[in-house]
Amino acid sequence: MKRYRPFILLSLITLAACKKNISNPVSDLPPSTFSQAFDEFWNELNVNYVYWDVDTTNWDAMYQRYKPLFDSLKIDDTADLSKSVGYFRQMTDGLIDHHFSIAFTNNVLKDSSVIPSYDQWRKDPAFRFPYSYIGTDERYLDSGYRMGNNLLPGSGNYVLAVSGTIHGNILFFTCNQFQLSASFGSVAGNGVQLVLNYFFQRLENPTGLKAVVLDFRDNPGGDVNDLNFLAGHFIDQSLHFGYTRNKSGNGRLDYTPWIDAAVVPQSGAQAVTLPVIILADKYSQSMAEIMTMALRTLPQCRVVGETTFGATGPFAANALYDDGSFSLPGFLSVTTSSVEFKYIDGKMYEGKGFPPDYPVAFNVKALDTLDDPQMDKALSLVQ
């Protein structure tokens, strides 16, 4: 699922024209030996990974260390297949790309995966499991709020959206994932469409409102189109929020020039001048982070909560960028960012997360009593 790409058509044309010539392409056939599988994996990541300019992983050292280990494995041996998963995990453990993952398509390994970002998070002393805030959000909302869902045809994605007011004058919106544009154009009258219509109408007619609160906590991201679709309702002119570039050659540091990343306003949208407060947490990922970062460039927007997950690099089909994700047929599939993203402040937040303006720690004891310290802080800023 594509989660993000540059948002100006010119950028897409420019990037798509910058193709690499791969000197050692992956075979169309499944690897016949572990030596072949290792070489193809190492070479593809060596060429396609977009964060080599900032990632401290010594990829050459990984080759020297793990090449003999893979050479000693037999690809038709079940125990060796299982052992290889551990080697792949160790090799990639320090990668900063928080979209990076390995899914194994080999029948023996189909239930195995490698997700370095999650492994890194599990080792953090602050590790916690996700928490759904919908129940506590409802406690703060005035009666008459809108809640609707939609099951997207084809993908089967379940989308939930909620909007209403708090204290009669603070407009609120949240969703469980960013599949809003697809839901809006889905079956007429579906629940998400009705919620979005309400929210957009209130944005366009803000009489009586004094602030907007957006809750992007516990949101794994989603569709790239939602950036323009949602954030584009807050602006009446292009909003420059960062820069992107991708690989242009086989060298680790062969890159295209940086180009602007910008949100395009929706037709008929007007600039929102009300204070905008965004709630974010460790499980705000990918498009939830990009949405937060883009809106944060508005002068009246602030972020409350925790530092986000750190998966800011967009990924798309390899055919578009000729870098990023790749696969070894019949053995494994790698997801990794296609584009390197740098925020408007010149910093990269990949693998680190975007920090809040007002840090408020996760407090499960308070949440269990339906009190939300992060929401309380957000509301205190606009009272």
Summary of the structure (lengths in Angstrom):
residues: 383
radius of gyration: 22.1
end to end distance: 39.3
largest distance: 71.0
contacts: 1278
relative contact order: 0.18
helix: 32%
strand: 19%
